[in-house]
Amino acid sequence: MKLRSGGRRLGCVFARRCLALVLCGILGAEALDNGLARTPTMGWLHWERFMCNVDCQEEPDSCISEQLFMQMADVMVSDGWKEAGYEYVCIDDCWMAPQRDSSGRLQADPQRFPGGIERLASYVHSKGLKLGIYADVGNQTCAGFPGSFGYYDIDAQTFADWGVDLLKFDGCHCDSIKHLVKGYKYMSLALNRTGRSIVYSCEWPLYTWPFHKPNYTKIRQYCNHWRNFADVYDSWESVKSILDWTSSNQEKIINAAGPGGWNDPDMLVIGNFGLSWDQQVTQMALWAIMAAPLLMSNDLRHISLQAKTLLQDKDVIAINQDPLGKQGYCLRKEGNIEVWQRPLSNLAWAVAVRNLKEIGGPLSYTIAIASLGQGVACNPGCFVTQLLPEKMKLGFYGWTSNIRTRVNPTGTVLLRLEQRIYTTPETIIHIL
């Protein structure tokens, strides 16, 4: 999707309403039965950073080409990205030739992809990684390349024959909402008929919202993850708008998320140009809380050590990939502070405290332990670890105690709470 749309900031719903979300059954909807995306997908996607740059003569190192994806695959292995869990190297729009071949099959641009997608897939697989590709449900892609309308079976089989492992299916240039919905369903079935395991990433609800509320129960039956809101840009305003939209609409979308199907707030832009350090921390922390696919769009060949360390933080990734598979939510907003929380496996919870101010200095905020995790996360007590912006063991907190935080403007403090039923005499207990 290559459009931007505005969103109203409505703020978070409060604890009682969010509690109802959890109790009504996060995993109530039936998931797409392809056995994939049991935890949120992790990888790299070219769009936000490299867009539709097809000028390989003037910009050979940043054009959409076989070379770009091979180099990213190399770096993902050599620099620890694969080890951290990032496994998909994903192509977005602008990889195609302007026309299909004589058999009606899509083909890669022959100058920029001289070996075709099949050779690229083999190269990526040789690195122990997986390849993602892009197509569109309509008559053309958003950038004007051939769309899949009328060719769903042919395209699904072509992707399977090439060895593709993920399909991002956009929704530009559709004749009608009926055409869009039928196309997304049909391509899901066509991919499954190939017999190859292909993660199916949809933009179905994004294009449905202007007409009516999407049917997330149905979307989850056909898609492994789905975009709800406009494309992320390399800017704080963009990241904020995504978070605001998500918290304002969480009652509509959270029930659909769980193993096999995830709400996708779009790419991580950490390591690029538009976000301060605190804002990069906020994106990483909240994408973990939201159980979002972690699809980076940056230049892994030229990334700062600070951004790399954040993106590869194993404790934060563990929250994102938690096998319980429940999406977190905004628990409350008090003044210029938002508190988000997410239930984790083994009676643990993740809590994010976000400073909404963009002026002044850090804000101090005190959290009553009893208000977190539906009141049971730390009953009778729990160990608390601050994971971001830096890791610190904060110690044992009893149910009646408070956590005092200090959060930079536009920043977030991410905490992990692990329940402890019994304590020893040596345990340090924080009390009021």
N, C-alpha and C positions, 0 to 999 in steps of 0.2 A: 504493500500500500504506500503510495507516494503523496498522500494528502495530509493536511493538518486540519484539525477541527477544534473549536473552542470547547471548554467544559466549565460548568459552574462549580465553584468550591462550596460544598455544602457542609464540610466538616465531618468528623467521625460520629457514628452512632455510639450511644453510651453502653456501659457494661451490661445492663440487663438485656438489651436487644442483641448484643453480640453473644451473650450466653445462650440465648435462644437459637442462634445460628449453629452453635456447636451441638446443642442437645437434639436438634431436629435431624441430625445425621449427615455429616459431611459427605459420606460415601454412599448416599442413597441412590444416586444415579448409576445406571449400568454403563460400564466403560466399553470402549472399542475393544473387541476381543481379538487383538493381534499379538498380545503378549509383550508389547513394547512400552517404553516410557513408564516403567513402574516407579521410577523416580524422575524428577524433572530432567529434561535433556540438557546436556552440557556440550559446548563446542564453540566454534567461531563462525561468523557470518559476515560476508563482505559489505553489505549495503551501506550502513551509516558512514563508514570511514571511506569507502572507495566508490560508492554510488555507481553511476553508469559511465565510468571513464573507459572509453573504447579506443583512445588514442595511444596506441602502443609505440608509435614512432617518436612522439614527443615525450611521453611519460612511460617508458617501458617497465619501470619498477612499481607503478601504481595503476596500471590499466587492468581491466578484467580479462585475464588470460590464464592459460595453463601454467605459466611460470609463477604467477602470484599464488595459486593454490598449492602448487608443489612446494614452494618456499615456506608457506605457512605450515604445511604438514611437517616439513623438516624441523622447523622451529618448535612446533608443538611437542615433538619427541625430544629434541635436544635440550630444551629449556624447562622441562618439568611440567608442561601443561597436560600432557597425556597422563602422567603419573598422578596429577592432581584431580583427574576425572574428566577433563575436557576431551571428548573423543570424536566429535563431528566437525568436519571441515565443510562448510556450506557455501554453495554458490547461490547468489541472488539473481536478480534480473540482468539482462544484457549479455548473456553468454551465447545466445542463439545466433545462427545465420538468419538473414531476413526472410528466407522462404524454407518451407519443408522440402525434403528430397522427393524424388520421382515416385517413391512408394508412400508418400504422405507422412513420413516420419520426421520428427524434429531432428535438427542437426546443429552441432556447435559451429560457431564461426571458424572457418578453416584456417584463417591467418592467425587468430589469437589462440585457438585450440587445435594445433596441427595434428595431434594424436587422437582427437576426439575425446568424448567424455569417458568412453570405456577405458582408454589408456590411463587417463587421469585417475579413474576409480581404482584401477589396479595399482597405481603408484601409492595412492592414499592407503589402500588396504595393506600394502607391503610394509607400511609404517605402523600397522596395528591400529589404524584409525578408520573412520567411516566417512563416506561422502554424501553430502546433501545437495539437492538441486532445486531449482525454482521453475514454476510454470503458473499459468493463470486459467481460471475457470471460464473466462470469457473469450471473446473473439481475438483479442490481443492482450499482451502483457501490459503493465502500466507504462512501460517505456516504448511500446509499439511493436514488439516482436510477436511472432505467431502465438496465438492463444490455443487452448486445448478444446474449446467448444467444437463438438462434432468429432473429436479425436480422442476421447477419454480412454477407450480401450487400447488404442494404438500407442498413446503416450505412456500409459501405465506399463505396458509390456516393454516398450523401448527403455524406460528407466530401469526396469528389472533386468533386461538383457545387458545393459551397460554396467550393472552392479551397484546401482544407487541405493543408499540406505535411508534417506530421508527426503521427503518432498515438501517444500513450502509452496502452498497453492494459494495464489492471490485472487482478487475478485474484481479486477478492473474490466471495463468494456463488456458488461453484461446487459442484455436487452431488458431484463426484468428481474425482480426479486425472486420470482418463481423459477426462472432459469438458473439463478445463482444457487438457490437451495438444492434444486435437483442435481446441479452439476457437482456440488460438494459431496452429496451422498453417492452419486454414481462413481466419482473418482475413488472414493474410499473402497467401494466394492470392487472396482477394477484393480486397484492395487492388491487387494487381498487375493483376487483370482490369479494373480501372477505366481503365487506361491513364494515370493520373496518377502522377507521381513523389511518393511519400509515404514519408518515413522511418518505419520501424516500430520503436517502442521497447517492448520486452516486459518483463514481470515474471515470466515463465515459470519460471526457475530458483528465484527467491525462494519461490514457492509449492510447488515440487517438493522442495526440500531436506528438509522434515519427513518425507517418505516414502521417498525414495531419492536417490542422487546423480544430478543432472541429466545428460542426454545433451547435452553442449555442442556436439558435432559437428552434431547435429540442430538444436539451437537456432540455431546460426550460419547454417544453411541457410534459416531462416525469418525471422530478426530482424536488425535493424541495430545495436541495442544492447539489453542485458538487465541487469536488476537482480538481484543475488545475495543481498543482505543487507537488514536492516531500514532503515526511513526514517531519514535524517539529521535530527537535531535541532540547534537553535542552542546547542550545548554542546560542550565539549571532550571529555567522556566519550563522546558520540556519535561524534565524528570519530575518536577513539582506537579505539573498538570496530570501526569500519569498517576502519581500517588493520590492526588486529590480525587480524580475520577474513581480510582479503585476504592478508596474509603467511602465515597459517596454512594457507590453502587454495590458494596460488598454483600448486602443481603440478597442481591439478585444473582451473584456469580459464585459465591464461595461453595454453595452446596454441590456444584458440579465438579469441583476439583478433587483429585485423589489419584491413587496409582492407576496409570494408564491414560489419564487425561488431566490437563493443567491449563489454567488461565495464564496467558502469555502477555506480560506488560511490555514486551519488546526488548531490544538488545541492551547489553551493558556497554556504556560508552566510557568506562574507566580506562585511563591511559591515553586519552585523546587531549583535547585542548580546552574544552568549555567548562569543566567542573573543577572547583577548588578541591583540596584534599578532603575537607570535611564533607563536601557534597559527594565525592566519590565513596566515602565511607557510608553515607546515607544510602546511596543506590545499592551498594553491596549488601548492607544490613537488611534493607527492606525487601530486596529481591529474595533474600534467604527466608525472611518471615513469610512472604507471599507464596512460597513454594514455586517460584517462577523458573522457567527454563533459563539457564545461564548461557546465553549465546553472546559472546563478546564480539564487538565490531570495533577493531582497533588495528594497529600495525604491530604485530608481535615481534617483528624484526627490530623495531625501534621503540621500546617501551621502558619507562623508568623502573628502577628497582622497587620503588615505593608502590607503584601501581601493580607491578607483577606480584609483590608480596601480598597485597590485599586480595587480588584475584585468585591467588593460590592458597589463601588461608584455609587450612584443613578444618579448623573448628567451625568456621562460618559455612564452608561447603557442607560439612556434616549436618548442620541445621537445614540447609536447603535440600539435602538428599535424605532427610530422615525417613526411615521406612514406614512410619505410621501414616505418612502421606496426607496430613491435614493442613490445609492452607491457613495461615494466620490472618489476623484481622486487626483493625483499629479498635482498641478497647475504649478509649476516651480521649477527649481533647479538653484541656484545662488551660485557658489563657493562650500562651504561645507554646505550649507543650502538647505533643501527641504521644500516647502510649499505645504500642502495638504488642500483641502477644501471639504465640503459636504453640499449640500442644505438640510435644515430641514423644517418642517412644521411651519406655522405661521410666514413666512418671515425671519426665523432665519437661520444662517449658523454656521457650526463648522469649525474651522481652526486649523491645526496642523503644528507647526514649528519644524522641526527635524534637529538636528546637526549631520552631517555625520562623523565628526572627531572622532578619537579614541586616540588622543594625545593632550596634553595641557589642557587649562582651558576652561571655558564657553565662548561661542561666543555671541556677541551682534548682533542683527539683527533688522532692522527697516522695517516695512511693511506699504506701502501706503494703507490707508483704501479704496481708490477708486479702487484699483487693486483687491479687494476681492469680491466674490459673484457676478461675472459678472458685477461689477461696480454698482450694485443696492442694495447690502446688507445693506449698511449704507447711503443711499441717502434719506433724507438729513443727517441722523445720526443714531447711534445705541448705545446701552449699551453693553459693553464688559465685560465678566467674564472669568478669567483664571480658568480652572478646574483642570489642572494638570501642574506641579507636586504637586501643592497645590492650594487650592481654594482661589481666591482673586477677589473682585469686582474692576475692573479697571476704571469704570465710563463711562461717555458719550463721544463719539467721533463723530465729524462732518465728512462729506464726504471728506473734503480736509485735514484731519489730518493724523497722523501716529501713529502706535503702535510700541513701542520699547520693544523688548523681549531680554532675556538673557537665552541661552540654554546650558545645560551641554553636554560634549562629550557623544555621543551615546544616548542622551536624547531627549525629545520632550516636548514642551509647547503646551497644548491644550486649545483653546479659544472657547467661544460661543458668537456669535454676534446676538443681537436681535434688529431688526429695530424699530426705534421710529420716527414717522412722526412729532409729536409735542413735544415741550419741554416747561418747566416752567422756570421762572426767576431764580429758585434755582438750576437748572441743571448746573453742572460743565462741561464745554466744553473744550476739548483738541484741541488745534490748532497748526499749524506749528510754 
